[in-house]
Amino acid sequence: MSVYTVYEPPLKAHQSAPDPERFVFVRDGFSFWAFLLGPWWMLRHRLWLAFVCYVILAVALSIALRLIGASAAVAIIAGALFSLLVGFEAATLRRFTLSRRGWRNVGLVVGDDIESAERRFFDAWVNKSWTERSSGDSATRASSPAMGVPMARRPSSEVIGLFPQPGAPQ
């Protein structure tokens, strides 16, 4: 099962509600294509800032390895490790870019694949299990469908972690 972060696009001037077809689901975890074809993957997902940083860091790494006189094997290993880092951080790069562009994180959803995750998310979204914005931007939407489920009340004397509540019996 994969975990997906769901992003809602910013509203356009003529829209009163977000367009469900524009929602983006970003899968957490290692991205094989970002590992194998890092710069092209970044361009495909329009990660311009990440692409520029990638090019600068790749050139700096190459120059640094030449200046210290590293062998070709060390240069290949360093390049592979750099690509591995891009593969592991691909989802973070996409989430950062989406939030920088004004997209709003509306929750997490779990599914076997992207289709089942979309189905679960939109079923919960349509069935109004998510709390709606009441007035303007001051109130926020819950981060997941589970946020609508009431939590059981805990006794006030219960200790959470290592820090007891002030005034609780010891």
KOLLUMDREN-517697 format. One line per 5 residues: number of its first residue (from 0); for each residue z, y negated, x negated of N, C-alpha, C. Coordinates in nm, 3 decimals, always signed. Each point is the difference from the previous one (the first is absolute). Layout:
REM residues N
NUM = Z,Y,X,Z,Y,X,Z,Y,X ~ ...
//
This chain:
REM residues 170
0 = +0.000,+0.118,-0.084,+0.000,-0.118,+0.084,+0.000,-0.124,-0.089 ~ -0.081,-0.094,+0.035,-0.010,-0.125,-0.075,+0.068,-0.112,+0.077 ~ +0.049,-0.097,-0.075,+0.062,-0.118,+0.059,-0.098,-0.115,-0.016 ~ -0.023,-0.072,+0.108,-0.092,-0.113,+0.001,+0.075,-0.126,+0.038 ~ -0.030,-0.109,-0.070,+0.050,-0.132,+0.037,-0.108,-0.066,+0.083
5 = +0.039,-0.059,+0.113,-0.097,-0.058,+0.093,+0.005,-0.152,-0.011 ~ -0.118,-0.061,-0.016,-0.010,-0.145,-0.011,-0.084,-0.055,+0.113 ~ +0.053,-0.108,+0.060,-0.067,-0.069,+0.110,-0.070,-0.123,-0.057 ~ -0.127,-0.023,+0.035,-0.071,-0.116,-0.055,+0.053,-0.130,+0.060 ~ -0.018,-0.110,-0.072,+0.037,-0.129,+0.059,-0.092,-0.030,+0.117
10 = +0.052,-0.069,+0.099,-0.079,-0.034,+0.118,-0.105,-0.104,-0.035 ~ -0.118,+0.018,+0.055,-0.105,-0.100,-0.015,+0.024,-0.109,+0.103 ~ -0.073,-0.111,-0.011,+0.023,-0.116,+0.086,-0.016,+0.032,+0.148 ~ -0.094,+0.085,+0.036,-0.029,+0.030,+0.140,+0.076,+0.122,+0.053 ~ +0.084,+0.063,-0.079,+0.071,+0.120,+0.042,+0.141,-0.031,+0.048
15 = +0.043,+0.073,+0.102,+0.139,-0.012,+0.044,+0.079,+0.125,-0.036 ~ -0.070,+0.110,-0.029,+0.064,+0.126,-0.040,-0.081,+0.059,-0.115 ~ +0.064,+0.078,-0.086,-0.072,+0.058,-0.113,-0.102,+0.105,+0.045 ~ -0.107,+0.009,-0.075,-0.105,+0.098,+0.027,+0.040,+0.134,-0.062 ~ +0.022,+0.103,+0.081,+0.045,+0.129,-0.055,-0.099,+0.063,-0.097
20 = -0.127,-0.034,+0.010,-0.099,+0.059,-0.091,+0.010,-0.058,-0.141 ~ +0.069,-0.110,-0.015,+0.013,-0.062,-0.132,+0.129,+0.039,-0.071 ~ +0.090,+0.075,+0.064,+0.123,+0.043,-0.065,-0.035,+0.083,-0.123 ~ +0.083,-0.011,-0.103,-0.023,+0.074,-0.123,+0.116,+0.095,-0.022 ~ -0.031,+0.125,-0.032,+0.099,+0.102,-0.031,-0.010,+0.029,-0.149
25 = +0.107,-0.027,-0.074,+0.003,+0.022,-0.145,+0.086,+0.122,-0.027 ~ -0.063,+0.105,-0.056,+0.074,+0.124,-0.028,+0.081,-0.015,-0.128 ~ +0.128,+0.038,+0.009,+0.085,+0.000,-0.119,-0.034,+0.122,-0.084 ~ +0.021,-0.013,-0.130,-0.023,+0.113,-0.088,-0.110,-0.028,-0.101 ~ -0.031,+0.101,-0.076,-0.097,-0.009,-0.107,-0.142,-0.010,+0.058
30 = -0.080,-0.090,-0.055,-0.139,-0.015,+0.042,-0.091,+0.054,-0.111 ~ -0.066,+0.111,+0.029,-0.087,+0.062,-0.099,-0.117,-0.091,-0.037 ~ -0.059,-0.068,+0.101,-0.116,-0.085,-0.028,+0.039,-0.124,-0.078 ~ +0.119,-0.053,+0.022,+0.047,-0.115,-0.079,+0.026,+0.044,-0.144 ~ +0.044,+0.123,-0.019,+0.021,+0.053,-0.135,-0.133,+0.021,-0.070
35 = -0.094,+0.061,+0.068,-0.127,+0.036,-0.062,-0.093,-0.120,-0.019 ~ -0.010,-0.085,+0.101,-0.093,-0.113,-0.002,+0.074,-0.130,+0.032 ~ +0.100,-0.033,-0.079,+0.088,-0.113,+0.026,-0.068,-0.132,+0.033 ~ -0.085,-0.053,-0.087,-0.062,-0.130,+0.029,-0.089,+0.003,+0.124 ~ -0.077,+0.106,+0.019,-0.087,+0.009,+0.118,+0.083,+0.017,+0.127
40 = +0.110,+0.073,-0.009,+0.089,+0.016,+0.114,+0.059,-0.135,+0.040 ~ +0.040,-0.080,-0.099,+0.055,-0.132,+0.029,-0.104,-0.091,+0.064 ~ -0.122,+0.005,-0.047,-0.106,-0.082,+0.058,-0.033,+0.046,+0.142 ~ +0.002,+0.129,+0.024,-0.029,+0.053,+0.133,+0.102,-0.047,+0.102 ~ +0.127,-0.010,-0.042,+0.107,-0.044,+0.090,+0.025,-0.150,-0.009
45 = -0.085,-0.072,-0.067,+0.007,-0.146,-0.014,+0.133,-0.045,-0.060 ~ +0.044,+0.068,-0.103,+0.123,-0.034,-0.071,-0.038,-0.086,-0.122 ~ -0.042,-0.122,+0.025,-0.056,-0.085,-0.106,+0.103,-0.032,-0.107 ~ +0.119,-0.040,+0.040,+0.104,-0.034,-0.097,+0.039,+0.122,-0.083 ~ +0.014,+0.113,+0.065,+0.033,+0.124,-0.071,-0.112,+0.038,-0.097
50 = -0.126,-0.022,+0.041,-0.113,+0.032,-0.087,+0.001,-0.089,-0.124 ~ +0.023,-0.129,+0.019,+0.004,-0.092,-0.114,+0.114,+0.037,-0.095 ~ +0.117,+0.031,+0.055,+0.113,+0.043,-0.083,-0.031,+0.131,-0.072 ~ -0.067,+0.091,+0.069,-0.038,+0.128,-0.061,-0.091,-0.022,-0.120 ~ -0.101,-0.085,+0.017,-0.095,-0.026,-0.109,+0.073,-0.066,-0.117
55 = +0.086,-0.097,+0.028,+0.073,-0.069,-0.107,+0.090,+0.098,-0.075 ~ +0.073,+0.083,+0.074,+0.089,+0.098,-0.065,-0.078,+0.107,-0.076 ~ -0.113,+0.044,+0.053,-0.080,+0.101,-0.070,-0.056,-0.056,-0.130 ~ -0.048,-0.123,+0.004,-0.053,-0.063,-0.122,+0.113,-0.022,-0.100 ~ +0.116,-0.047,+0.047,+0.114,-0.023,-0.089,+0.047,+0.131,-0.062
60 = +0.003,+0.106,+0.080,+0.039,+0.131,-0.053,-0.098,+0.047,-0.106 ~ -0.127,-0.016,+0.025,-0.102,+0.041,-0.096,+0.011,-0.079,-0.130 ~ +0.018,-0.131,+0.011,+0.012,-0.084,-0.120,+0.127,+0.035,-0.077 ~ +0.112,+0.020,+0.071,+0.126,+0.035,-0.066,-0.011,+0.133,-0.074 ~ -0.067,+0.097,+0.061,-0.015,+0.130,-0.066,-0.089,-0.010,-0.124
65 = -0.101,-0.084,+0.006,-0.086,-0.019,-0.119,+0.074,-0.073,-0.111 ~ +0.083,-0.099,+0.037,+0.073,-0.076,-0.101,+0.103,+0.086,-0.074 ~ +0.061,+0.094,+0.070,+0.099,+0.085,-0.068,-0.066,+0.121,-0.068 ~ -0.131,+0.012,+0.018,-0.072,+0.108,-0.066,+0.022,+0.137,+0.063 ~ +0.014,+0.004,+0.131,+0.021,+0.127,+0.070,-0.127,+0.084,-0.003
70 = +0.018,+0.130,-0.003,-0.114,+0.090,-0.001,-0.067,+0.004,+0.138 ~ -0.115,+0.062,+0.007,-0.073,+0.012,+0.126,+0.079,+0.083,+0.101 ~ +0.070,+0.102,-0.047,+0.079,+0.084,+0.089,+0.112,-0.081,+0.065 ~ +0.064,-0.087,-0.078,+0.107,-0.083,+0.055,-0.058,-0.098,+0.102 ~ -0.117,-0.055,-0.028,-0.065,-0.093,+0.093,-0.035,+0.070,+0.131
75 = -0.047,+0.124,-0.007,-0.034,+0.076,+0.121,+0.126,+0.031,+0.080 ~ +0.107,+0.038,-0.068,+0.125,+0.031,+0.069,+0.055,-0.127,+0.065 ~ -0.005,-0.112,-0.069,+0.049,-0.127,+0.057,-0.082,-0.039,+0.122 ~ -0.131,+0.018,-0.006,-0.086,-0.030,+0.114,+0.029,+0.091,+0.118 ~ +0.024,+0.128,-0.030,+0.031,+0.095,+0.107,+0.134,-0.034,+0.065
80 = +0.099,-0.040,-0.080,+0.129,-0.040,+0.056,-0.011,-0.127,+0.083 ~ -0.084,-0.092,-0.043,-0.023,-0.122,+0.076,-0.066,+0.032,+0.134 ~ -0.097,+0.091,-0.001,-0.064,+0.044,+0.124,+0.097,+0.074,+0.091 ~ +0.088,+0.078,-0.060,+0.102,+0.070,+0.077,+0.094,-0.099,+0.069 ~ +0.035,-0.107,-0.070,+0.084,-0.104,+0.059,-0.071,-0.065,+0.120
85 = -0.129,-0.027,-0.014,-0.077,-0.058,+0.110,-0.002,+0.097,+0.119 ~ -0.017,+0.128,-0.026,-0.001,+0.099,+0.107,+0.131,+0.007,+0.076 ~ +0.112,-0.010,-0.073,+0.130,+0.004,+0.066,+0.033,-0.129,+0.074 ~ -0.050,-0.112,-0.048,+0.033,-0.130,+0.061,-0.109,-0.052,+0.092 ~ -0.099,+0.079,+0.034,-0.112,-0.045,+0.083,+0.047,-0.048,+0.137
90 = +0.088,+0.073,+0.064,+0.048,-0.040,+0.133,+0.079,-0.131,-0.008 ~ +0.077,-0.016,-0.107,+0.076,-0.123,-0.018,-0.093,-0.119,-0.019 ~ -0.108,+0.020,-0.074,-0.098,-0.108,-0.019,-0.064,-0.039,+0.133 ~ -0.033,+0.098,+0.082,-0.059,-0.032,+0.132,+0.099,-0.070,+0.090 ~ +0.125,+0.047,+0.004,+0.102,-0.065,+0.084,+0.026,-0.143,-0.045
95 = +0.006,-0.022,-0.131,+0.022,-0.134,-0.053,-0.114,-0.093,+0.040 ~ -0.122,+0.047,-0.013,-0.116,-0.083,+0.033,-0.004,-0.030,+0.149 ~ +0.027,+0.098,+0.083,-0.001,-0.024,+0.145,+0.107,-0.101,+0.040 ~ +0.120,+0.013,-0.052,+0.105,-0.095,+0.036,-0.029,-0.138,-0.055 ~ -0.063,-0.009,-0.116,-0.038,-0.130,-0.056,-0.106,-0.068,+0.085
100 = -0.083,+0.076,+0.067,-0.105,-0.054,+0.087,+0.050,-0.030,+0.141 ~ +0.127,+0.021,+0.027,+0.055,-0.033,+0.130,+0.007,+0.115,+0.098 ~ -0.033,+0.122,-0.043,+0.013,+0.116,+0.088,+0.148,+0.030,+0.013 ~ +0.040,+0.051,+0.115,+0.140,+0.025,+0.029,+0.027,+0.149,+0.004 ~ +0.103,+0.043,-0.071,+0.042,+0.139,+0.001,+0.070,+0.027,+0.132
105 = -0.057,+0.089,+0.082,+0.057,+0.028,+0.131,+0.068,+0.136,+0.007 ~ +0.003,+0.074,-0.110,+0.074,+0.124,+0.004,-0.055,+0.110,-0.088 ~ +0.065,+0.113,+0.014,-0.037,+0.122,-0.071,-0.033,+0.106,+0.102 ~ -0.090,+0.089,-0.036,-0.033,+0.111,+0.087,-0.030,+0.121,-0.090 ~ +0.035,+0.118,+0.049,-0.019,+0.123,-0.075,-0.104,+0.084,+0.072
110 = -0.091,+0.059,-0.077,-0.101,+0.086,+0.060,-0.062,+0.093,-0.102 ~ -0.061,+0.106,+0.050,-0.067,+0.095,-0.090,-0.120,-0.065,-0.069 ~ -0.070,-0.085,+0.072,-0.115,-0.072,-0.055,-0.005,-0.137,+0.067 ~ -0.099,-0.080,-0.037,-0.009,-0.137,+0.051,-0.020,-0.002,+0.151 ~ -0.077,+0.095,+0.054,-0.026,+0.002,+0.144,+0.127,+0.027,+0.079
115 = +0.080,+0.097,-0.044,+0.123,+0.030,+0.072,+0.102,-0.113,-0.015 ~ +0.001,-0.065,-0.114,+0.090,-0.114,-0.018,-0.040,-0.115,+0.091 ~ -0.130,-0.027,+0.009,-0.047,-0.105,+0.091,+0.033,+0.034,+0.145 ~ -0.019,+0.125,+0.038,+0.029,+0.042,+0.136,+0.148,-0.020,+0.032 ~ +0.088,+0.041,-0.091,+0.144,-0.015,+0.022,+0.038,-0.148,+0.010
120 = -0.055,-0.081,-0.089,+0.034,-0.141,+0.000,-0.045,-0.068,+0.128 ~ -0.126,+0.021,+0.039,-0.052,-0.069,+0.117,+0.058,+0.055,+0.131 ~ +0.039,+0.128,+0.002,+0.071,+0.051,+0.118,+0.132,-0.074,+0.018 ~ +0.073,-0.017,-0.109,+0.127,-0.073,+0.008,-0.024,-0.147,+0.031 ~ -0.105,-0.056,-0.053,-0.032,-0.143,+0.020,-0.039,-0.026,+0.146
125 = -0.082,+0.086,+0.057,-0.044,-0.016,+0.138,+0.114,+0.025,+0.097 ~ +0.084,+0.096,-0.029,+0.111,+0.034,+0.090,+0.116,-0.098,-0.010 ~ -0.018,-0.106,-0.073,+0.099,-0.108,-0.010,+0.134,+0.049,-0.054 ~ -0.001,+0.099,-0.087,+0.127,+0.041,-0.060,+0.037,-0.094,-0.113 ~ -0.090,-0.088,-0.036,+0.029,-0.101,-0.101,+0.046,-0.125,+0.073
130 = +0.090,-0.069,-0.056,+0.046,-0.124,+0.063,-0.104,-0.108,-0.022 ~ -0.023,-0.079,+0.101,-0.101,-0.106,-0.007,+0.062,-0.129,-0.048 ~ -0.085,-0.088,-0.048,+0.044,-0.134,-0.036,+0.029,-0.076,+0.129 ~ +0.116,-0.058,+0.009,+0.037,-0.067,+0.124,-0.046,-0.144,+0.003 ~ +0.028,-0.078,-0.103,-0.041,-0.141,+0.003,-0.038,-0.045,-0.139
135 = -0.130,-0.020,-0.023,-0.047,-0.053,-0.127,+0.021,+0.094,-0.115 ~ +0.013,-0.061,-0.119,+0.013,+0.078,-0.123,+0.146,+0.022,-0.039 ~ +0.095,-0.054,+0.077,+0.140,+0.013,-0.039,+0.051,+0.142,+0.013 ~ -0.041,+0.071,+0.102,+0.044,+0.139,+0.019,-0.102,+0.092,-0.065 ~ +0.046,+0.107,-0.057,-0.091,+0.093,-0.067,-0.008,+0.129,+0.077
140 = -0.109,+0.070,-0.020,-0.021,+0.130,+0.061,+0.075,+0.104,-0.083 ~ +0.047,+0.105,+0.065,+0.069,+0.106,-0.072,-0.095,+0.065,-0.099 ~ +0.056,+0.054,-0.108,-0.085,+0.052,-0.106,-0.053,+0.140,+0.027 ~ +0.052,+0.069,+0.099,-0.053,+0.132,+0.031,+0.040,+0.037,+0.142 ~ -0.068,+0.099,+0.059,+0.038,+0.041,+0.134,+0.144,+0.047,+0.009
145 = +0.056,+0.052,-0.108,+0.137,+0.048,+0.002,+0.100,-0.114,+0.015 ~ -0.044,-0.124,-0.026,+0.090,-0.114,+0.012,+0.042,-0.022,+0.146 ~ -0.080,+0.047,+0.096,+0.035,-0.018,+0.140,+0.106,+0.097,+0.049 ~ +0.035,+0.100,-0.079,+0.099,+0.100,+0.039,+0.138,-0.054,-0.029 ~ +0.091,-0.003,+0.099,+0.133,-0.055,-0.025,+0.079,+0.089,-0.093
150 = +0.076,-0.063,-0.088,+0.085,+0.072,-0.095,+0.134,+0.027,+0.066 ~ +0.062,+0.112,-0.032,+0.133,+0.030,+0.051,+0.099,-0.095,-0.066 ~ +0.098,-0.045,+0.075,+0.099,-0.093,-0.054,+0.096,+0.077,-0.090 ~ +0.031,-0.061,-0.113,+0.095,+0.060,-0.092,+0.136,-0.065,+0.020 ~ +0.106,+0.076,-0.021,+0.133,-0.061,+0.008,+0.015,-0.107,-0.108
155 = +0.075,-0.103,+0.029,+0.012,-0.111,-0.094,+0.081,+0.037,-0.123 ~ +0.074,+0.108,+0.005,+0.081,+0.037,-0.116,-0.075,+0.091,-0.096 ~ -0.121,+0.035,+0.031,-0.076,+0.091,-0.085,-0.045,-0.070,-0.128 ~ +0.004,+0.072,-0.109,-0.042,-0.054,-0.128,-0.146,+0.034,-0.022 ~ -0.077,-0.101,-0.038,-0.141,+0.023,-0.032,-0.012,-0.007,-0.151
160 = -0.034,+0.111,-0.062,-0.010,+0.002,-0.146,+0.137,-0.014,-0.062 ~ +0.010,-0.082,-0.104,+0.126,-0.020,-0.070,+0.072,-0.126,+0.044 ~ -0.058,-0.074,+0.095,+0.055,-0.129,+0.037,+0.052,+0.003,+0.143 ~ +0.131,+0.003,+0.018,+0.055,-0.002,+0.136,-0.018,-0.137,+0.063 ~ +0.005,-0.002,+0.132,-0.011,-0.126,+0.071,+0.131,-0.077,-0.017
165 = -0.007,-0.134,-0.006,+0.123,-0.079,-0.016,+0.091,+0.021,+0.120 ~ +0.127,+0.017,-0.025,+0.100,+0.013,+0.104,+0.010,+0.140,+0.059 ~ -0.079,+0.096,-0.049,+0.005,+0.136,+0.052,+0.119,+0.072,-0.060 ~ +0.062,+0.094,+0.076,+0.113,+0.077,-0.056,-0.047,+0.087,-0.116 ~ +0.089,+0.015,-0.096,-0.039,+0.074,-0.120,+0.063,+0.132,-0.005
//
